């Protein structure tokens, strides 16, 4: 009987400790933060590429304390689920072709208004807020309105998507340089320069892929240059499509692959693990490990 009581007591103690660390302590910290927020503050937070386990600890902590969350379309449902139930959630879209996307000046004004109302505002953006996140306009508005703000970096999909499909965007022989570029306006792209870069990483290019590939070939890139298209990288619906400048646009036309990261260059071949096995190298490889 005494042994059982001791065991039950130990289990109860462990459960109480878990409850405190996982629930009660978080709620207490949140209440303290909110109580101290006599003046509002805006956190421009990168939500990463989608996998909630790739969300930074700081981003997760701020989400748990937020009284207002201003959320982009590319924030995954799993990360969206981390927002507290008592937090006001404002969806602003910000994705090409989405009719319900808010206009950027309206988002700027919204952040200023909520900050002035005394809220802890988390402006949640997919990837990293400083990489094609349109954060310049929001920082400018907050500065001009004398609102407190902080930028919280996140993992950019431009880096994460190639990584999760085993593509190194730098390589000591094949890729000593890379460029990250938006592909939604090919007419404004400098293809003479891009054709000379070892590795090109493109966002927002699924609808213009054919024109971009043709222009790169026209400016001297080999038709056989490997290309990898990674749709929804790090998410459960992730798809990888491999090809070359000559055929990737045709392969991608079979279905909708937006959002996607597109890697152009010799390193894109590593999207197929067999490339690691069959390549020749001057470096000795230890195959006994």
C-alpha positions in Angstrom: 0.0 0.0 0.0 2.8 2.4 0.9 4.7 1.6 -2.3 1.5 2.3 -4.3 1.0 5.6 -2.6 4.5 6.6 -3.2 4.2 5.7 -6.9 0.9 7.5 -7.3 2.5 10.5 -5.5 5.4 10.5 -7.9 3.2 10.2 -10.9 0.9 13.1 -9.7 4.0 15.2 -9.0 5.3 14.6 -12.5 1.9 15.4 -14.1 1.7 18.7 -12.1 5.2 19.6 -13.1 4.4 18.9 -16.8 1.1 20.9 -16.5 3.1 23.9 -15.0 5.9 23.9 -17.6 3.7 23.3 -20.6 0.5 25.2 -19.8 0.4 27.3 -16.6 3.8 28.9 -16.9 3.2 29.9 -20.5 -0.2 31.4 -19.6 1.4 33.3 -16.7 4.2 34.7 -18.8 1.7 35.7 -21.5 -0.5 37.6 -18.9 2.6 39.4 -17.6 3.7 40.4 -21.0 0.3 41.7 -21.9 0.0 43.5 -18.6 3.3 45.3 -19.3 2.2 46.3 -22.8 1.0 49.8 -21.8 2.3 50.8 -25.3 1.7 48.4 -28.2 4.5 46.8 -30.1 4.6 45.1 -33.6 6.8 42.0 -34.2 7.5 41.4 -37.8 7.9 37.6 -37.6 9.2 35.1 -40.1 7.1 31.9 -39.9 9.6 29.8 -41.9 8.8 27.6 -44.8 5.8 25.8 -43.3 6.9 22.9 -41.1 6.0 24.1 -37.5 9.2 22.4 -36.2 11.2 24.9 -38.2 9.5 27.9 -36.5 12.1 29.7 -34.2 11.7 29.5 -30.5 11.3 33.3 -30.3 8.6 33.3 -32.9 6.7 30.6 -31.0 7.1 32.5 -27.7 5.8 35.7 -29.3 2.8 34.0 -30.9 1.8 32.6 -27.5 1.8 36.2 -26.1 0.1 38.0 -29.1 -3.2 39.8 -28.7 -3.4 40.4 -32.5 -2.0 38.3 -35.3 -1.8 39.7 -38.8 -1.3 36.6 -41.0 -0.2 36.0 -44.6 -1.6 33.4 -46.9 1.6 31.3 -47.0 1.6 30.7 -43.2 0.8 27.0 -42.8 -2.3 25.7 -41.0 0.0 23.9 -38.4 1.6 27.2 -37.4 -1.7 29.0 -37.6 -3.0 26.5 -34.9 -0.3 27.8 -32.5 -2.1 31.2 -32.2 -3.9 31.6 -28.8 -7.6 31.2 -28.9 -8.1 34.7 -27.4 -5.9 36.4 -30.0 -7.6 38.4 -32.7 -6.5 37.0 -36.1 -6.6 39.2 -39.1 -6.0 37.5 -42.5 -4.4 39.7 -45.1 -3.6 37.2 -47.9 -0.5 38.7 -49.7 -0.2 36.1 -52.4 -0.2 36.6 -56.2 -3.6 36.1 -57.8 -5.5 36.0 -54.5 -8.5 38.3 -54.8 -8.9 38.6 -51.0 -5.4 39.9 -50.4 -5.3 43.2 -48.6 -3.6 46.2 -50.2 -0.2 47.0 -48.7 -1.1 50.5 -47.5 -4.1 49.1 -45.7 -1.9 46.5 -43.9 0.6 49.3 -42.9 -2.3 51.4 -41.5 -3.7 48.3 -39.6 -0.3 47.6 -37.9 -0.1 51.3 -36.8 -3.6 51.3 -35.5 -3.3 48.1 -33.5 0.0 49.2 -32.0 -1.5 52.5 -30.9 -4.4 50.6 -29.3 -1.8 48.9 -27.1 -1.7 45.5 -28.6 1.1 42.9 -28.9 0.9 42.5 -32.6 2.6 39.6 -34.4 2.8 40.3 -38.2 3.3 36.7 -39.3 5.0 36.3 -42.7 5.9 33.1 -44.6 9.7 32.4 -44.7 11.9 35.3 -43.6 10.2 38.7 -43.4 13.2 40.4 -45.1 13.3 38.1 -48.1 10.5 39.1 -50.6 8.3 39.9 -47.5 7.3 43.5 -48.4 8.5 44.5 -45.0 10.0 47.8 -46.1 6.7 49.4 -46.4 5.6 48.2 -43.0 8.8 49.3 -41.2 8.5 52.7 -42.9 4.9 53.2 -41.7 5.8 52.1 -38.1 8.8 54.4 -38.0 6.8 57.4 -39.3 4.1 56.7 -36.7 6.7 56.3 -33.9 5.5 52.7 -33.2 7.7 50.2 -31.4 8.6 47.2 -33.6 11.1 44.4 -33.9 12.0 42.1 -36.8 12.2 38.4 -36.0 14.1 36.4 -38.6 12.7 33.1 -40.0 14.0 30.4 -42.3 13.5 31.5 -45.9 11.9 28.9 -48.2 14.6 29.9 -50.7 17.1 28.1 -48.5 14.9 25.5 -46.8 13.2 24.0 -49.9 16.5 23.0 -51.6 17.9 21.7 -48.3 15.0 19.3 -47.6 15.4 17.7 -51.1 19.2 17.4 -50.6 20.2 20.2 -53.0 23.3 22.2 -51.8 23.0 25.6 -53.3 26.7 26.1 -52.8 29.3 23.5 -53.9 33.1 24.0 -54.0 33.2 23.2 -57.7 29.7 23.5 -59.1 28.3 26.5 -57.3 30.6 29.1 -55.7 27.8 31.7 -56.1 24.1 31.9 -56.1 21.3 34.4 -56.5 17.8 34.5 -55.1 15.4 36.3 -57.4 11.7 36.8 -58.0 10.5 35.4 -61.3 7.1 37.0 -61.7 8.3 39.8 -64.0 10.7 38.2 -66.6 10.8 41.5 -68.6 12.7 43.2 -65.7 15.2 40.4 -65.2 18.9 40.8 -66.4 19.3 37.4 -68.2 22.8 38.3 -69.5 24.0 38.5 -65.9 21.8 35.6 -64.6 23.1 33.2 -67.2 26.6 33.6 -65.7 25.6 32.8 -62.1 26.3 29.3 -61.0 23.0 28.7 -59.2 19.7 30.6 -59.6 17.1 30.2 -56.9 13.7 31.6 -57.9 10.5 32.4 -56.1 7.2 33.3 -57.7 8.2 31.8 -61.1 5.8 29.0 -61.8 3.7 31.0 -64.3 6.7 32.4 -66.1 9.0 29.4 -66.0 8.9 28.7 -69.8 9.9 32.3 -70.7 12.6 32.4 -68.1 14.1 29.1 -69.3 14.0 30.2 -72.9 15.7 33.5 -72.1 18.5 31.8 -70.1 19.2 29.5 -73.1 19.1 32.5 -75.4 21.8 34.1 -73.3 24.1 31.2 -73.3 23.0 28.7 -70.7 23.1 25.1 -71.8 19.7 23.5 -72.5 20.7 20.5 -70.4 21.3 22.6 -67.3 19.6 20.8 -64.4 16.5 22.4 -62.9 14.6 21.4 -59.7 11.1 22.6 -58.8 10.2 22.1 -55.2 6.5 22.7 -54.5 5.4 23.4 -50.9 8.8 22.6 -49.4 8.9 21.1 -45.9 5.1 20.7 -45.9 3.1 17.4 -46.0 2.2 18.0 -49.7 5.8 18.7 -50.8 6.5 17.6 -54.4 9.9 17.7 -56.2 10.0 17.9 -60.0 13.4 17.5 -61.8 14.3 18.4 -65.3 16.4 20.7 -67.4 16.0 24.2 -69.0 14.8 22.4 -72.0 11.9 20.4 -70.5 11.1 21.6 -67.0 8.4 24.1 -68.1 6.6 21.3 -70.0 6.8 19.0 -67.0 5.5 21.7 -64.7 2.5 22.4 -67.0 0.8 19.2 -66.1 -0.6 20.6 -62.8 -0.5 23.6 -60.5 2.8 23.8 -58.6 2.5 27.2 -56.8 4.0 28.0 -54.4 7.4 26.6 -55.5 11.1 27.3 -55.2 13.0 26.7 -58.5 16.7 25.9 -58.5 18.6 26.3 -61.8 22.2 25.1 -62.0 24.4 22.0 -61.8 23.6 21.4 -58.1 19.9 20.9 -59.0 20.8 17.4 -60.1 21.3 16.4 -56.5 17.5 16.4 -56.1 18.0 12.8 -57.3 20.1 11.1 -54.6 21.5 8.8 -57.3 23.6 11.8 -58.4 25.5 11.5 -55.2 26.2 7.9 -55.8 27.3 7.9 -59.4 29.3 11.1 -59.6 33.1 11.0 -59.9 35.2 13.0 -57.6 38.9 13.6 -56.8 38.1 13.5 -53.1 38.4 10.0 -51.5 35.0 8.9 -50.1 34.8 6.7 -47.0 32.1 4.1 -47.9 32.7 2.0 -44.7 30.8 4.3 -42.4 
